[in-house]
Amino acid sequence: MELVVTIIYYCLVGFVSVLLIYNLIKTTEWQKEVLYIIVLIPFLLRLFMLK
């Protein structure tokens, strides 16, 4: 059961990371780019199991 929850968690983190990267690429305002990068860092750390 724990493995299923872990897999769902990492799929969700990956999906949100992809959405953030997509929005980062599409935006043209540098303030929003900085905000997306700040929000994206913890998601990438969790996705790569570094934190």
C-alpha positions, 0 to 999 in steps of 0.5 A: 500500500505504501508503494502505491501511495509513493508512486502516486505522489511522485506522479503528482509531483512530476505532473505539477513540475511539468506544468510549472516548466510549461508555464515558465517557458510560455511566460514573457514577464521576468517577474513571473519567470523568477516566481516559477523558478522559485516554486519549481525548485522544491518540486524538482528536489522531491522529484529527484529524491534529493530532499 
